[in-house]
Amino acid sequence: GLKVTIIEATEQIMAPLDYEMVAIVQNHIRAKGVDLVLKDAVREFRTDENEIRVILGSNRIIPADMVIFSIGVRPEATLARDAGLGIGETGGIKVDEYLRTTDESIFAIGDAIEVVDRISGYPALMPLAGPANKMGRIAADNICGRMETYEGTQGTAVVKVFDLTVACTGNNEKNLRKREAAYKTTITHSASHATYYPGSTQMSVKSIYDGEGRMLGAQIVGFDGVDKRMDVMAVAVRHGLTVFDLQKLELTYAPPFSSAKDPVNMAGYVGGNLIKGDIVSVDFHGALSADLSRTFLLDVREPFEYEAGHIPGAINIPLGQLRGRLDEIPKEKEVIANCQIGLRSYIGVRILMQNGFDAKNLSGGYKTYKAVEDDMRNY
């Protein structure tokens, strides 16, 4: 029953998510009636007897009865610093793989220490309860002479946003680009369980992996069953499984709980198709920036879907008619095909490739594109 405004200085909330995934979350927050202010920082507060006035960098003034600060955490390392212990480059207490500080008789664990990012090998701060609790057991064993190592943190987390569940593990694209690492991504939209069984909802799964298919990270946004899929992805990332391993995982199935090919399996199949060269994909950037003088945007959905909303400049040729209408597609142009979630357009691209076209599939389909388009409209 309260009017709520979220103010975020950067271009998005939830930094661990990549933009096309967080766009889904931001749209959901707005749909719940929250005023989401992005790329605008709080400059000052002014108060009088009746209210607080929040002054933003843009000079916008937001009246409030209550302000909640949620501006991140920093390691509380004062005691360690005063004791002369080493502090890492991130500001956390420096420890070795046995969780010993620079004084071997002193151990440190939890949110205050600098950990190793398990994926990149770089120092990082990851204040998470799961890793902190495991560190406690490892440190206790080491103090008692049972030497065990802490093997790094990968950043597995989950959060509930109204009725939406958001989860991630491993590195995101921003982290990988920062260190100039090579990677590939796929986005799949899968049902939480068999669609013929009542109550199925869709989840969006982003998989990030290297050129050999080894899992580097994952992000999932959906309403039901997100946490259990992310737990599987977290195991895959931790143990260096590939997208081909994801295809082979034998996961629990009955119609109320999953599909015969689980969303994790589907993410593996799509990633494997990309690695093997069965398909070439582009992300939403490719569709947004397409030069129509050199690119043919093909929408293979049914006409009623196309009329309900489509990418500007896209030409509608339903998949069932594609083989008979290939002469309508210019061979001298690159073709970017889309459907709603990427499955029908995958089939369309295979048809085009087999007929000599330079064709690519829009990763995540119109569903991902529309989430980005809707979110960008609110900037």
Buried (B, 14 or more C-beta within 10 A) or exposed (E): EEEEEBBBEEEBBBEBBBBBBBBBBBBBBBEEEBEBBBEBEBEEEEEEEEEBEBBBEEEEEBEBEEEEEEEEEEBEBEEBEEEEBEBBEBBBBBBEBBBBBBEEEEBBBBBBBBBBBBBBEBBBBBBBEEBBEBBBEBBBBBEEEEEBEBEBBBBBBBEEBEEBBBBBBBBBBEBBEEEEBEBBBBBBBBBBBBEEBEEBBBBBBBBBBBEEBBBBBBBBBBBBBBEBBBBBBBBBBBEEBBBBBBBEBEBEBEBEBBBEBBBBBBBBBBBBBBBEEEBBBBBBEBBEEBEEEEBBBBBBBBEEBBEEEBBEEBBBBBBEEBEEEBEEBEEEBBBBBBBBBBBBBBBBBBBBBEEEBBBBBBBBBBBBBBBBBBBEEEE
